[in-house]
Amino acid sequence: MTNIGSLLGDAAALMVTGMAVVFVFLTILVYLVRLMSKLVPAEAPQNIPVPTTIKSKPASSSQVSPQVVAAISAAVHQHRKAAIK
């Protein structure tokens, strides 16, 4: 049977090798992303034309219709009733 010390040594060598490979890969990735950000120009937003006419809002938009209030109240009541169970 193999000595436990040699097994731990092999495991440590494998771990260090794996960590080194990941470190090198991530370092290369960081430098490539930096290079790409310098080479590829940033996209400028397109100018959107502003409409010259101003649309007036109806005065009744600030009030909620009674049917909507009833529907919301019924939904809240049903939710609270289901949450208690």
Secondary structure, DSSP 8 states (H G I E B T S, - for coil): ---HHHHHHHHHHHHHHHHHHHHHHHHHHHHHHHHHHHHS-----------SS-----GGGGS--HHHHHHHHHHHHHHHHHHH-
